[in-house]
């Protein structure tokens, strides 16, 4: 059964990114009855640190050296994370914007699944190549400001270009963004930002 992987990067139960993300998930499940939802809460997940045996395993992989037992155990956790991502027919990422970019837990996850020989490869002659197959990725990005027309009150949006490039690097370039903002300010503007996002979700074209 095809999997819809929902990666939730907000630690707040009442977050707007989560609310719109769940609306998007519900829409996709309604459009495709064959999808099975798998939710990854990045704040509850036991994500490994990129140090010790895990880091040694990565550099052994880069150098073409075999893993010892500790490295093999650590690397198997990374392999499982990449395999879960690669098994998804569709991906939904719901995240707030923190300090112009993304929460460190989402950055941590992206660092873990961006690995040589698993999600990308390197050839000295041709450079880097993605290894994951293309699939739809939907990103819900909530922010205190309204970034639809550029910087918000002088603040840049570094999250959107980073996510677009980081996902494309491993093969996920079919990305649709749903902005939710502003989340802070005049109540009518905050309500309008949420309504725009929910309307965008409702207007998504059915995909098979």
C-alpha positions as CSV (number, residue, x, y, z in Angstrom):
1,X,0.0,0.0,0.0
2,X,1.5,3.4,-1.0
3,X,2.7,5.5,1.9
4,X,2.0,9.2,2.6
5,X,4.8,10.3,4.9
6,X,3.9,13.4,7.0
7,X,7.0,14.9,8.6
8,X,5.9,17.3,11.3
9,X,8.6,19.8,12.5
10,X,6.6,21.8,14.9
11,X,6.8,21.2,18.7
12,X,3.5,23.0,19.3
13,X,0.2,21.0,19.3
14,X,-1.8,24.1,18.2
15,X,0.7,25.3,15.5
16,X,-0.6,26.6,12.3
17,X,1.9,24.6,10.3
18,X,0.5,21.5,11.9
19,X,-3.1,22.5,11.3
20,X,-2.6,23.3,7.6
21,X,-0.4,20.2,7.2
22,X,-3.1,18.0,8.7
23,X,-5.6,19.6,6.3
24,X,-3.3,18.9,3.4
25,X,-2.8,15.3,4.5
26,X,-6.6,14.8,4.8
27,X,-7.0,16.2,1.3
28,X,-4.5,13.8,-0.1
29,X,-6.0,10.8,1.7
30,X,-9.4,11.8,0.3
31,X,-8.0,12.1,-3.2
32,X,-6.1,8.8,-3.0
33,X,-7.9,6.1,-1.0
34,X,-5.0,3.7,-1.5
35,X,-2.6,5.9,0.5
36,X,-1.5,4.8,4.0
37,X,-0.5,7.6,6.4
38,X,2.8,7.4,8.3
39,X,3.5,10.3,10.6
40,X,7.0,11.3,11.7
41,X,7.0,13.7,14.7
42,X,10.5,15.1,14.7
43,X,10.2,16.2,18.3
44,X,9.2,12.7,19.5
45,X,11.5,10.7,17.2
46,X,14.8,9.3,18.5
47,X,17.0,10.8,15.8
48,X,20.7,9.7,16.1
49,X,23.4,12.2,16.7
50,X,25.8,12.6,13.8
51,X,28.9,11.8,15.8
52,X,30.9,8.9,17.1
53,X,30.3,5.7,15.2
54,X,27.7,7.3,13.0
55,X,30.2,9.9,11.7
56,X,32.9,7.4,11.4
57,X,30.6,5.2,9.4
58,X,29.9,8.1,7.0
59,X,33.6,8.8,6.4
60,X,34.3,5.1,6.0
61,X,31.6,5.1,3.3
62,X,33.1,8.1,1.6
63,X,36.5,6.5,1.7
64,X,35.2,3.2,0.4
65,X,36.3,1.4,3.5
66,X,34.3,-1.4,5.3
67,X,32.4,-0.6,8.5
68,X,33.4,-2.2,11.8
69,X,30.6,-3.6,14.0
70,X,29.9,-0.3,15.8
71,X,29.8,1.6,12.5
72,X,27.6,-1.0,10.8
73,X,25.1,-0.7,13.7
74,X,25.1,3.1,13.6
75,X,24.9,3.2,9.8
76,X,21.9,0.8,9.8
77,X,19.8,3.4,11.6
78,X,20.7,6.0,8.9
79,X,19.8,3.4,6.2
80,X,16.4,2.9,7.8
81,X,15.6,6.6,7.9
82,X,16.5,6.9,4.2
83,X,14.6,3.8,3.4
84,X,11.5,5.1,5.1
85,X,11.7,8.3,3.1
86,X,12.4,6.5,-0.1
87,X,9.4,4.2,0.5
88,X,7.0,7.1,0.6
89,X,4.9,7.7,-2.5
90,X,4.2,11.3,-1.3
91,X,5.7,13.4,1.4
92,X,4.2,16.3,3.4
93,X,6.5,18.5,5.5
94,X,4.8,20.9,7.9
95,X,7.2,23.3,9.6
96,X,7.4,26.7,11.2
97,X,10.1,29.2,10.1
98,X,12.6,29.8,12.9
99,X,15.1,32.7,12.6
100,X,14.5,33.0,8.9
101,X,15.1,29.3,8.3
102,X,13.8,25.9,9.7
103,X,13.8,24.4,13.2
104,X,17.0,22.5,14.1
105,X,15.1,19.2,14.3
106,X,14.1,19.4,10.7
107,X,17.7,20.4,9.7
108,X,18.9,17.4,11.8
109,X,16.6,15.1,9.9
110,X,17.7,16.4,6.5
111,X,21.4,16.0,7.5
112,X,20.7,12.4,8.5
113,X,19.0,11.4,5.3
114,X,21.5,13.2,3.0
115,X,24.1,10.5,2.9
116,X,26.6,9.2,0.3
117,X,25.6,6.0,-1.4
118,X,22.1,6.2,0.0
119,X,20.4,9.4,-1.1
120,X,23.2,10.9,-3.4
121,X,26.3,9.7,-5.1
122,X,29.5,11.5,-6.2
123,X,31.7,10.9,-9.2
124,X,34.9,13.0,-9.7
125,X,34.1,13.4,-13.4
126,X,30.4,14.2,-13.2
127,X,29.9,15.5,-9.7
128,X,26.9,14.9,-7.4
129,X,23.8,12.9,-8.4
130,X,20.6,12.3,-6.5
131,X,19.6,8.7,-5.8
132,X,16.0,9.0,-4.6
133,X,13.2,8.7,-7.2
134,X,11.0,11.7,-7.8
135,X,7.7,11.9,-6.0
136,X,5.4,14.8,-4.9
137,X,6.5,16.7,-1.9
138,X,4.2,19.2,-0.2
139,X,5.8,21.8,2.2
140,X,3.6,23.8,4.6
141,X,5.7,26.7,5.9
142,X,4.3,28.9,8.7
143,X,6.0,32.2,9.5
144,X,5.4,35.2,11.6
145,X,5.6,37.4,8.5
146,X,4.0,37.5,5.1
147,X,6.7,36.5,2.6
148,X,4.5,36.2,-0.5
149,X,6.0,39.3,-2.1
150,X,9.5,39.1,-0.8
151,X,11.2,40.0,2.6
152,X,8.8,40.7,5.4
153,X,9.7,43.9,7.2
154,X,13.3,43.5,6.0
155,X,13.5,39.8,7.2
156,X,14.5,37.3,4.5
157,X,12.9,33.9,3.9
158,X,15.9,31.4,3.9
159,X,13.7,28.4,4.6
160,X,12.0,28.1,1.2
161,X,15.2,28.2,-1.0
162,X,17.1,25.9,1.5
163,X,14.3,23.3,1.5
164,X,14.0,23.5,-2.3
165,X,17.7,22.9,-2.8
166,X,18.3,20.4,0.0
167,X,15.4,18.2,-1.2
168,X,16.4,18.5,-4.9
169,X,19.9,17.4,-4.0
170,X,18.7,14.0,-3.0
171,X,16.2,13.7,-5.9
172,X,13.0,15.4,-4.5
173,X,12.5,18.3,-6.8
174,X,8.8,18.1,-7.3
175,X,8.0,20.4,-4.4
176,X,4.9,22.5,-3.8
177,X,5.0,25.2,-1.0
178,X,2.0,26.3,1.0
179,X,2.9,29.5,3.0
180,X,1.0,30.3,6.2
181,X,1.5,33.8,7.3
182,X,1.5,36.1,9.0
183,X,1.0,34.2,12.2
184,X,1.6,37.2,14.4
185,X,0.1,40.7,14.0
186,X,-3.4,42.2,13.5
187,X,-6.0,39.5,14.0
188,X,-7.6,40.0,10.6
189,X,-4.2,39.6,8.9
190,X,-3.4,36.5,10.8
191,X,-6.9,35.0,10.0
192,X,-6.5,35.9,6.3
193,X,-3.1,34.2,6.2
194,X,-4.5,31.0,7.6
195,X,-7.5,31.2,5.3
196,X,-5.2,31.6,2.2
197,X,-3.3,28.5,3.2
198,X,-6.4,26.4,3.7
199,X,-7.8,27.7,0.4
200,X,-4.6,26.7,-1.4
201,X,-4.9,23.2,0.1
202,X,-8.5,22.9,-0.9
203,X,-7.6,23.9,-4.4
204,X,-4.9,21.3,-4.9
205,X,-5.3,19.3,-8.1
206,X,-6.1,15.6,-7.5
207,X,-3.0,13.4,-8.2
208,X,-2.9,9.7,-8.8
